[in-house]
Amino acid sequence: MKWCRYTHEGQTGYGLVQDDSIQPLAGGLFDPPRPAGAPLPCSAVQWLPPVVPGTFYAVGLNYRSHIEHARQHGMPGAQIPNRPEIGYRANNALTGHLQPIMRPRGVHGRFEAEAELVAVIGRKLRRCSRDEARAAIFGWTIGNDVSARQWQHSDRTFWRSKNSDTFKPMGPWIDTGADAMNATTLVSVNGERRLSFPTGAMVFDPCDYIVEMSKYLTLHPGDVLWMGADGTTQMEPGDTIDIEITGLGTLRNYVVLDADGLDEEDRP
């Protein structure tokens, strides 16, 4: 099943995607699906992030070639990890399919997309086995880990380089049946293919992370785990960014200049 979250005529809800339509549902993401009203054309809704996570986890460097790329671009400490270690992102950065990515006026230099597989947790977990971790993955969606590299290297934390508004597109839906770890991730800009890599070619897979995390953290239904990217793609205002994970779907967003922002030299 493909679960989505949308807004239509001022009402927000969950639905099941069926071809070019959405069947509205009563209840929440983890309730049994109960139809509520007539199907809606996909073109008639505003797509929202398919889940608002209680905790937004992000893996970071999890592909060997991306680690090498990071080392070559100002991160000399980037190394192949010897165990799964997790980071965090902010919910304010989330936006949905077909929504704009706003580049702040103060961003200069490398403004990049990173295509990521996202695991959505469906059960409460603490000190779980690998089999329990696998069973706890409710489904899969797609994320774009937008990064402003100048800020990433100059700031003490990732507070704005990774977490500015609209820097974390996610969607378009959660697919509960996708074979995501055997998929291919494809990134296109304005219809031109920029990047392709085996989605599952990770240093540590989602179950590795969930098992390690659950030794210390309680995971809850609705938490998300972004699994890292194998490469980056430069973006500019006016670009259309497509991230496809084969068999799962395509997340599309448009890059715009945030005209309300300030350049660094304009700040008091």
N, C-alpha and C positions, 0 to 999 in steps of 0.2 A: 504494500500500500504506500501511497505517496501523500503524506500529511502536509498541509500548508496552513499558513496563518495569513489573514488578509483583512482589508477594510473595504466595505462596500456600502455606499449611501450612509456613511456615518456609523456603521455597525462593524465591530471587529469580532472575528471568530475563527475557528478552525474548520478546515474542509479537507475532503479527499479529492485529489486531482485525477480526473478521468478523461484522457485525451485532451480536448480543448475546453473542458469545462471543469468547474469545481462544485462538488456536492457539499453544501453547508452541513455542519454537524452541530448537534447539541452537546454541551459539555466541553471538557478539556482534552489536552493532548493524550493523556493516558487513560481516558475513559473509553468504554466500548463505543465504537462509532455508531451514532444514531442520526439518521438523516433529519434535517430540520429545514424544510423548504425546498423550492425548486432549484435545480442546478443553475450556476451562474457562468457566463462565458469568462474564460481566463482574461480576456481583453478588457473586461468591465471592472476588474478589481485592482486595488493597490496592494502589491505584494509586500508583506512584512517579514522580518526575520522569523523563520518557522518556529522558533522557541526563544523565550527570554530566559536565559540561564540563571539559576540561583548562584552558581559560580562558573566563571568563564576561564577555563584552563587553556594554556597554549604551550606547545612543546618547544618551539624555537628550532634550533639547528638539529635536523634529524635525517638529512640526506648527505652523503659524503661529498658530492660535488658542490653542494651549497656551502658546506663548511669550508671547502677550499676557496670558493668564490668570496666568502666573507673574510677569510684571511688575506686575500689579495686586495681587498677594498677597505682596509683600515681596522681590521679586527685580528691582530697578530695572535691573540690568545684563543682563537677559534680552533678547537680540537675535536677529534672524534670522541664522543662521550663514552665513558665506561660503565655508566648506569643511567637509567631513565631519571631525569630531573625536570620538574614542571615549573612553568611560570604562570602569570595571570594577565588578563586583559580586562578592559572596562566595558560595561554594558552600554554606556552612552555612545560608544563608537559604532554600535551595530546599526546597520541599515539593510534594506531588503533588495530583492531582485528588481531590476529595472529602475532603481533609484540612483540619484547622482552621488558621486564621490566628490566632495568639495576639497580642492587644494587651497589651503590658506595662502594669502598673499605673501606671508613671511617665509614660505617654503621656497628654497632655491636648491639647484643641483638635482640630485637623484631622488625622484619621487616614483616609487616602484610598487608594482603588484606582485604578490606572492600567492600562488594557487595552492590551497590546502584542503585535504580531506578532513571532515569534521565528524567525530563520533558523538552521538547523543545518548546520554545515560538514561536508562529506563527503570532502574531499581536502586534501592538504597544498598550501599556496599561499605563494608569495613573488614579489613584483613581477609580478602577474598582469594580464592584459587584462580588459576588461569581459566578453567572451565566456567567458573562463576563470573569472571570478568567478561568472557565472550557472551554469555547469556544475558548480561546486563546491558549490552549495547542495543538500544531500542531501534536505532536506524542511523542513516548516514546523510549528511548534507555537505554543502560546498562553502568554503570561505575564501575571501580575498584579504590577506594580511597586508593592507596598505602601509607603507613605511616611508617616512621622510628622513632620509639618511643623514643629512646635515644635523638635524635635531638629535637623531639617535646617537651621533658621535660627540655632540657638544653638551648635551644635557646630562645630569647625573643619573636620571632614570628615563624610562620609556614613556613618561607621562603624556607627552604630546606627540612624539615621533610615531607611536603605535596606537595611541588612544584618543586622538582628536575626533570630533564628531564626523561620522560617515566613514571612518578609516577601517571599518570591519564589516563589509558586505557579507551576508550569509543567506543561503537559500539555493534554489527557489522553494524547495520542499525537503522533507525528511522521507527518505525511501527506506522502508523496513525490510526490503527484500533484495537490495543491491549487493552484488559480489564486489564490493568496493576495493578490497585488497588485491584483486586480480585485474583491476581496471587500468586505464591509461589516462593521465591528466594532460590536457591540451589547453594552451593559452593563446588567444588571438587578440590582436589590436587592429581595429577597423577592418576586420575580416582577414587579416594577414596572420598566418601562423607564426608565433614567436618562440614557442616552447612546447616540448613534449617529453614526458617521462613516465616510467612505470610507477603507478601510485603506491604500490606496496613495497617498493625498494627502499625501505626505511632502515635506519640503524636499529631502532626499537619500534615494535608495532604497538597498536593501541592496547592490546592485552598486557604487554610488558609494562606499559605506563600505568594502567589501571591497577594491576597487582601491586606495583611499587607504591603508588599513591595511597592505596587503601591501607597500607601499613601504618600510616600516620594521619590520614584525612578520611572523613566520611563523605562519600559521594552520594548525591541525591538525584532522584528523577528530574530530568530537565537540565542538569549540568552538561556542559559541552567541553569537548577535548579536541582542539585544533592540532593537527598532526605534523605541521611543518611543511616546507616547500623545497623542491629541488630546482632552484634557480629563481631569478627575478626578472621582471619586465618593466622597462621605463614607461611612464604614462605622462601625457600632457593634456591640458584642458582642450576639449573637443574630441578626445579619443573615446571610442567604445571598447570596453574590455569584456571579452568572453572567456570564462573559465568552464571548460567541460571536463567532467569525469565520466568516461564512457560507461554506459549502462545505468548512470545515476541522474544525469541532467546537465544543464548549462546555466550558470549564473552570469547575468549580463548587467553591467553598470556603465554609466557615462561620467566622464571626468569634466568637472566645471571649476572655474575659478571662484573662490569665495570672495565676492566683491565687498563684503562687509568687514573683512579682516584688515589688519594693519601689517605693513612691512615692518621689519625690525627697526629700521632707521626712523620710522614714524612714531615709535613709542616714546612716551615721556621719560 
